[in-house]
Amino acid sequence: MPNNWALQDAKARFSEVVRKATTDGPQIVTYRGVEKAVVLSAEDYRKLKAQKPSFVDVLLNGPKFDDETIDLINRRSRDQGRKVEL
């Protein structure tokens, strides 16, 4: 059986779709011929979710600047704008 399921077939044979997701990999569900959903095993989902980096990781692995760019950033204006009385 293929890994593609029409929605009505997936609904009628849901336990088979889940079983195949655990043994044969992700099962794609289509609606009117268009891919709309994927049924994954819990293990595949955990692996996929674990690959998502944390916000801290994104910040720490950001772009690396050369010395010239860092000097340019450090020479920027220190003007804090004008004082406004409220």
C-alpha positions in Angstrom: 0.0 0.0 0.0 1.4 3.4 -0.9 2.3 6.1 1.7 -0.4 8.4 0.2 -4.0 8.3 1.5 -7.1 10.0 0.3 -8.8 11.6 3.3 -11.8 9.4 3.2 -9.6 6.3 3.0 -7.4 7.5 5.9 -10.5 8.1 8.0 -12.0 4.7 7.2 -8.7 2.9 7.9 -7.1 5.2 10.5 -5.6 2.4 12.6 -3.8 1.1 9.5 -2.5 4.5 8.7 -1.1 4.8 12.2 0.4 1.3 12.0 2.1 2.1 8.7 3.4 5.4 10.1 5.2 3.4 12.8 6.6 0.7 10.4 6.9 2.3 7.0 7.5 6.0 7.8 5.4 9.1 7.4 1.9 8.7 5.7 0.7 11.6 3.6 -3.1 12.4 3.6 -4.5 14.2 0.6 -7.7 16.1 0.2 -9.0 16.4 -3.4 -5.6 15.4 -4.6 -3.7 18.1 -2.6 -1.3 17.0 0.2 -2.9 18.4 3.5 -1.5 16.4 6.4 1.2 13.9 7.4 0.8 11.2 10.0 4.1 10.5 11.8 5.1 8.0 14.4 5.7 9.4 17.9 9.4 8.5 17.5 9.7 10.4 14.2 7.9 13.4 15.8 10.2 13.5 18.7 13.2 13.4 16.4 11.8 16.2 14.3 11.0 18.3 17.4 14.4 17.8 18.9 16.1 19.3 15.9 14.6 22.7 16.6 17.2 24.9 18.1 16.4 27.0 21.2 16.3 30.8 21.0 19.6 31.0 22.9 21.2 28.6 20.4 20.1 30.9 17.6 21.5 34.0 19.2 24.8 32.3 20.1 25.2 30.9 16.6 24.4 34.2 14.9 26.5 35.9 12.3 30.2 36.4 13.0 31.5 39.9 12.4 35.0 40.8 11.3 37.1 43.3 13.2 36.3 46.1 10.8 32.6 45.7 11.3 32.9 45.5 15.1 34.9 48.8 15.0 32.3 50.4 12.9 29.6 49.3 15.4 31.6 50.6 18.3 32.1 54.0 16.7 28.4 54.7 16.2 26.9 57.8 17.7 26.3 57.7 21.4 23.6 60.4 21.1 20.6 59.4 23.1 18.2 61.8 21.4 16.6 64.8 23.0 15.0 65.1 26.4 11.3 65.1 26.5 9.3 66.3 29.4 6.1 64.5 30.1 
